[in-house]
Amino acid sequence: MAKKNSKKKPGSNTIAQNKKARHEFFVQDEIEAGLELQGWEVKALRAGKVSIGDSYVSFNNGEAFLYGATITPLNAASTHIVADPTRSRKLLLKRRELDNMMGKVTRDGYTVVALSMYWKQSWVKIKVGLAKGKKMHDKRDSNKERDWQRDKARIMKHSAR
């Protein structure tokens, strides 16, 4: 018997992104973490009803929890469970990663923000970043650099013709 070629479906596995995080913070390190979800939350994620724009990670009793992420329940979700859209969700991390993040947050003044949520095979993963906040002048510098890169690309495109 010949094996079937299992080709990936075209499209993105990204569920949600926090575009504001890169504007507000200098992201130093990125870590992939699993997410502990309930059944109705997985169904809502498949429908794309999630927002991680104001989410952050906090530590409690040696564990990491995601706060501020909103997963809007579907109308057809189970009726015997009361769905809380903004509940705290436990992050599934290895002990070494967890200890490293907690140390940097407590000693070095970092904060942990959610950057993106995506599907990895059949599991929901969230990419969190160790970040330091930007000052107003840093944000202006970032905007100038981004504008210059855009203009430079335009100039190079037109000069090549």
Summary of the structure (lengths in Angstrom):
residues: 161
radius of gyration: 19.5
end to end distance: 53.6
largest distance: 64.4
contacts: 394
relative contact order: 0.23
helix: 32%
strand: 34%
